[in-house]
């Protein structure tokens, strides 16, 4: 198993994420247009993301026990059934919000461990393919960016052509394809890493948290990413749509997202080839700075619209280096037998504040206006970007964890 393993992981990740992006548009559109209640759109969205975060954190020990490959295949297959139930119930004329909420909660519960399992396979695939970790994580990040760009257009086309409920049947097919690719294309990853600790599930879950807490570098990155994700969510779901309404319509919203997304895709692909050669802390800090206050300020400074789009593309390019660097640091510092539980906790904590982003941004707009909200969130982002220069844990980003340090952290777990 050499380079085909890397191709299989990229294909599985791409198809699964494509389905997720499709669902992010089809589900709220279904609630708003077919079920006719905007309040339920927010309830359904929360019902999916909250179990997603909890299940991703809780599923880490299962990934380490059963193997990432098995967890990915079986949770994806179960997701196919949950997703396919939506168009089935809709076709029978019995789909209501009260049925959709538990179905999407089930989808979120299954998608959390499935996404975490694919992420946990990265170090094994990189080793099997004999490819540097930063190159693999750069390619994974590029696939994520590409899926976001393609998924938005695909979702819009499918929703218009066959309706939002039937579009979820396509989502089910994509998730099923991801399960098939992992099952057939990654057969050598079926064995879990040896673990002679004899610990129970809860003890393993606590051990993952103790390891994360004991590693100052990983903990510092986790907390910073959680805060910036909250601010990014407020920008994406409240501030940018309101700006687009005043600027001239949804086309401006789409153009701003595409410019940032294309820049991020290019940055991820460049990072796949060059991230091994750049200083991590400096690149990480510059990337976060450019998508922080300067990006928020672009929406309030009276400049030609092309300046905004160029600035977003530049910020996206810099942002494309962040995820490959962060992922490589995680996989370098975490022992193989703990990868599932630690990486799952990392991403779950990083997502944990996102549901509050829209609420915070909406409250700021209502209380102080759109311009003040852009500047307030931008200022908070700037404060977050200064943290790497103040917290000692970030200073160890440029070096691999020494073996002695890893052993110390393992004992702490």
FIDRENPA-998524 format. One line per field, with one value per residue (C-alpha): residue number from 1; residue in one letter; x, y, z. Coordinates in steps of 0.25 Angstrom, whole numbers, plus 5000, padded with zeros to 4 digits. Example, Ala and Ser with C-alpha at 12.3 -4.5 7.8 and 13.67 -1.06 7.14 Angstrom:
<mikols>
num = c(1,2)
residu = c(A,S)
c1 = c(5049,5055)
c2 = c(4982,4996)
c3 = c(5031,5029)
</mikols>
This chain:
<mikols>
num = c(1,2,3,4,5,6,7,8,9,10,11,12,13,14,15,16,17,18,19,20,21,22,23,24,25,26,27,28,29,30,31,32,33,34,35,36,37,38,39,40,41,42,43,44,45,46,47,48,49,50,51,52,53,54,55,56,57,58,59,60,61,62,63,64,65,66,67,68,69,70,71,72,73,74,75,76,77,78,79,80,81,82,83,84,85,86,87,88,89,90,91,92,93,94,95,96,97,98,99,100,101,102,103,104,105,106,107,108,109,110,111,112,113,114,115,116,117,118,119,120,121,122,123,124,125,126,127,128,129,130,131,132,133,134,135,136,137,138,139,140,141,142,143,144,145,146,147,148,149,150,151,152,153,154,155,156,157,158,159,160,161,162,163,164,165,166,167,168,169,170,171,172,173,174,175,176,177,178,179,180,181,182,183,184,185,186,187,188,189,190,191,192,193,194,195,196,197,198,199,200,201,202,203,204,205,206,207,208,209,210,211,212,213,214,215,216,217,218,219,220,221,222,223,224,225,226,227,228,229,230,231,232,233,234,235,236,237,238,239,240,241,242,243,244,245,246,247,248,249,250,251,252,253,254,255,256,257,258,259,260,261,262,263,264,265,266,267,268,269,270,271,272,273,274,275,276,277,278,279,280,281,282,283,284,285,286,287,288,289,290,291,292,293,294,295,296,297,298,299,300,301,302,303,304,305,306,307,308,309,310,311,312,313,314,315,316,317,318,319,320,321,322,323,324,325,326,327,328,329,330,331,332,333,334,335,336,337,338,339,340,341,342,343,344,345,346,347,348,349,350,351,352,353,354,355,356,357,358,359,360,361,362,363,364,365,366,367,368,369,370,371,372,373,374,375,376,377,378,379,380,381,382,383,384,385,386,387,388,389,390,391,392,393,394,395,396,397,398,399,400,401,402,403,404,405,406,407,408,409,410,411,412,413)
residu = c(X,X,X,X,X,X,X,X,X,X,X,X,X,X,X,X,X,X,X,X,X,X,X,X,X,X,X,X,X,X,X,X,X,X,X,X,X,X,X,X,X,X,X,X,X,X,X,X,X,X,X,X,X,X,X,X,X,X,X,X,X,X,X,X,X,X,X,X,X,X,X,X,X,X,X,X,X,X,X,X,X,X,X,X,X,X,X,X,X,X,X,X,X,X,X,X,X,X,X,X,X,X,X,X,X,X,X,X,X,X,X,X,X,X,X,X,X,X,X,X,X,X,X,X,X,X,X,X,X,X,X,X,X,X,X,X,X,X,X,X,X,X,X,X,X,X,X,X,X,X,X,X,X,X,X,X,X,X,X,X,X,X,X,X,X,X,X,X,X,X,X,X,X,X,X,X,X,X,X,X,X,X,X,X,X,X,X,X,X,X,X,X,X,X,X,X,X,X,X,X,X,X,X,X,X,X,X,X,X,X,X,X,X,X,X,X,X,X,X,X,X,X,X,X,X,X,X,X,X,X,X,X,X,X,X,X,X,X,X,X,X,X,X,X,X,X,X,X,X,X,X,X,X,X,X,X,X,X,X,X,X,X,X,X,X,X,X,X,X,X,X,X,X,X,X,X,X,X,X,X,X,X,X,X,X,X,X,X,X,X,X,X,X,X,X,X,X,X,X,X,X,X,X,X,X,X,X,X,X,X,X,X,X,X,X,X,X,X,X,X,X,X,X,X,X,X,X,X,X,X,X,X,X,X,X,X,X,X,X,X,X,X,X,X,X,X,X,X,X,X,X,X,X,X,X,X,X,X,X,X,X,X,X,X,X,X,X,X,X,X,X,X,X,X,X,X,X,X,X,X,X,X,X,X,X,X,X,X,X,X,X,X,X,X,X,X,X,X,X,X,X,X,X,X,X,X,X,X,X,X,X,X,X)
c1 = c(5000,5007,5002,4988,4985,4987,4978,4968,4968,4967,4955,4948,4950,4946,4933,4929,4931,4924,4912,4913,4914,4902,4894,4898,4890,4879,4874,4871,4865,4856,4851,4849,4843,4836,4833,4830,4836,4849,4850,4851,4863,4871,4866,4870,4884,4886,4881,4891,4904,4902,4902,4913,4923,4919,4920,4933,4939,4933,4937,4952,4954,4945,4955,4967,4960,4954,4963,4959,4956,4945,4939,4939,4932,4922,4918,4917,4908,4899,4898,4894,4881,4878,4880,4872,4860,4858,4854,4847,4838,4837,4832,4822,4817,4819,4832,4830,4840,4838,4843,4854,4860,4864,4868,4878,4882,4885,4893,4901,4904,4909,4917,4925,4932,4933,4940,4949,4953,4957,4965,4972,4976,4985,4998,4997,4994,5006,5015,5010,5011,5025,5020,5023,5012,5011,5009,4998,4991,4993,4986,4975,4973,4972,4962,4954,4954,4951,4939,4934,4935,4929,4919,4912,4910,4906,4896,4890,4888,4882,4873,4868,4867,4861,4858,4864,4859,4864,4877,4879,4878,4890,4897,4894,4900,4913,4914,4912,4923,4933,4930,4933,4946,4951,4947,4953,4964,4970,4970,4983,4978,4968,4976,4976,4989,4993,4989,4992,4987,4974,4967,4952,4945,4943,4958,4963,4954,4960,4974,4972,4968,4980,4989,4984,4984,4998,5003,5004,5006,4994,4985,4989,4986,4972,4968,4972,4965,4952,4952,4955,4944,4934,4938,4938,4924,4919,4925,4920,4905,4902,4912,4915,4900,4896,4907,4903,4889,4893,4904,4895,4890,4894,4904,4913,4912,4916,4927,4933,4933,4938,4950,4954,4951,4960,4971,4970,4970,4983,4989,4986,4992,5005,5006,5006,5019,5026,5020,5032,5041,5035,5035,5023,5020,5023,5014,5003,5003,5003,4992,4983,4986,4983,4969,4967,4965,4970,4959,4948,4952,4951,4936,4935,4946,4941,4950,4946,4939,4951,4960,4951,4952,4967,4969,4960,4968,4981,4975,4970,4984,4990,4979,4982,4995,4988,4981,4993,5003,4993,4990,5004,5007,4996,5001,5015,5013,5002,5006,5000,4991,4985,4983,4968,4964,4973,4971,4955,4956,4964,4954,4942,4947,4951,4937,4930,4928,4923,4908,4910,4917,4904,4897,4908,4909,4894,4894,4905,4898,4885,4892,4902,4900,4907,4920,4922,4920,4930,4940,4937,4939,4951,4957,4955,4961,4973,4974,4974,4985,4994,4993,5004,5014,5010,5007,5020,5013,5013,5028,5030,5022,5035,5041,5036,5033,5045,5043,5045,5034,5025,5028,5025,5012,5008,5010,5001,4990)
c2 = c(5000,5012,5025,5018,5019,5034,5035,5027,5035,5048,5043,5038,5051,5059,5051,5052,5067,5069,5062,5071,5084,5080,5077,5090,5097,5087,5085,5099,5101,5090,5095,5109,5106,5093,5092,5107,5111,5120,5117,5102,5105,5110,5098,5088,5094,5094,5079,5075,5082,5080,5065,5066,5073,5063,5051,5055,5057,5044,5035,5037,5024,5016,5020,5016,5003,4998,5005,5018,5010,5002,5014,5022,5011,5007,5022,5026,5014,5017,5032,5027,5021,5034,5043,5034,5034,5049,5049,5036,5042,5055,5046,5039,5053,5051,5059,5070,5078,5069,5057,5065,5069,5055,5051,5062,5060,5045,5050,5059,5048,5039,5050,5054,5040,5038,5051,5049,5035,5040,5051,5040,5032,5043,5039,5024,5028,5038,5027,5016,5026,5031,5045,5056,5059,5074,5070,5060,5070,5081,5072,5069,5084,5086,5075,5082,5096,5090,5082,5095,5102,5091,5087,5101,5101,5086,5088,5100,5093,5080,5088,5096,5083,5072,5079,5080,5067,5059,5066,5059,5046,5050,5054,5039,5034,5042,5037,5023,5025,5030,5017,5009,5016,5014,5000,4996,5006,5005,4990,4991,5001,4991,4988,4997,5001,4992,4997,4989,4999,4991,5004,5005,5015,5026,5025,5026,5038,5045,5040,5047,5060,5059,5058,5070,5078,5074,5078,5093,5095,5087,5093,5107,5104,5098,5110,5120,5112,5111,5126,5129,5119,5126,5140,5133,5127,5141,5147,5136,5134,5149,5160,5156,5153,5166,5173,5167,5171,5186,5184,5179,5165,5150,5151,5159,5149,5138,5146,5149,5134,5130,5139,5135,5120,5120,5127,5117,5106,5111,5113,5099,5093,5102,5098,5083,5085,5096,5095,5087,5098,5110,5114,5109,5119,5131,5126,5122,5136,5143,5134,5137,5152,5154,5147,5155,5170,5173,5164,5170,5184,5182,5181,5195,5203,5211,5205,5200,5186,5179,5183,5175,5163,5164,5165,5153,5145,5149,5146,5132,5129,5132,5124,5112,5109,5109,5095,5087,5093,5091,5076,5073,5078,5069,5056,5059,5061,5051,5036,5027,5019,5033,5039,5036,5041,5053,5058,5056,5065,5075,5077,5076,5087,5095,5095,5096,5111,5112,5111,5124,5132,5135,5139,5149,5155,5157,5164,5173,5177,5179,5188,5195,5194,5186,5195,5194,5179,5177,5186,5179,5165,5169,5175,5162,5154,5164,5161,5146,5147,5154,5141,5133,5144,5144,5129,5121,5108,5114,5115,5100,5100,5100,5087,5073,5068,5061,5047,5050,5060,5050,5040,5050,5054,5039,5037,5049,5043)
c3 = c(5000,4995,4988,4985,5000,4999,4987,4994,5006,4998,4990,5002,5009,4997,4994,5009,5010,4997,5002,5015,5007,4999,5012,5018,5007,5004,5018,5022,5008,5011,5024,5019,5005,5007,5022,5023,5036,5038,5053,5050,5041,5053,5062,5051,5049,5064,5065,5055,5060,5075,5074,5064,5074,5085,5077,5071,5085,5090,5078,5080,5089,5079,5067,5075,5080,5067,5056,5049,5036,5043,5050,5037,5029,5038,5043,5028,5024,5036,5031,5018,5024,5032,5020,5011,5021,5018,5003,5006,5017,5009,4997,5006,5010,5025,5027,5038,5046,5058,5049,5042,5056,5061,5047,5046,5060,5057,5044,5053,5063,5052,5044,5056,5058,5043,5040,5052,5047,5034,5040,5049,5037,5032,5039,5035,5021,5021,5026,5016,5004,5009,5008,5018,5028,5024,5009,5013,5022,5011,5001,5011,5013,4998,4997,5008,5001,4987,4993,4999,4985,4977,4987,4988,4973,4972,4984,4977,4964,4970,4979,4967,4958,4967,4980,4994,4999,4987,4987,5001,4994,4986,4999,5004,4991,4993,5007,5003,4992,5003,5011,4999,4996,5010,5011,4998,4996,5010,5014,5022,5032,5038,5051,5063,5069,5081,5094,5106,5117,5120,5122,5120,5111,5120,5125,5111,5108,5121,5116,5103,5110,5120,5109,5101,5114,5117,5104,5105,5089,5085,5096,5092,5078,5081,5090,5079,5068,5076,5078,5063,5059,5067,5060,5046,5048,5052,5040,5030,5035,5039,5035,5021,5017,5023,5015,5002,5004,5005,4994,4983,4986,4987,4976,4984,4995,4986,4979,4993,4997,4984,4984,4998,4995,4982,4990,5001,4991,4985,4998,5002,4990,4991,5006,5001,4994,5003,5017,5021,5018,5024,5039,5045,5056,5047,5036,5045,5051,5038,5033,5044,5044,5029,5031,5044,5045,5031,5025,5034,5031,5016,5018,5024,5017,5005,4994,4980,4981,4973,4985,4994,4985,4983,4998,5001,4991,4998,5012,5007,5001,5015,5022,5013,5021,5034,5034,5028,5039,5051,5046,5044,5058,5064,5057,5061,5076,5078,5080,5070,5080,5085,5071,5071,5084,5084,5070,5072,5085,5078,5066,5075,5085,5072,5068,5081,5081,5067,5070,5078,5067,5059,5072,5076,5063,5062,5076,5072,5059,5066,5077,5070,5055,5044,5043,5058,5058,5047,5054,5068,5063,5055,5068,5075,5064,5065,5080,5077,5066,5077,5086,5079,5082,5097,5101,5102,5097,5083,5083,5081,5068,5060,5066,5066,5080,5086,5089,5104,5104,5097,5107,5118,5112,5110,5125,5128,5119)
</mikols>
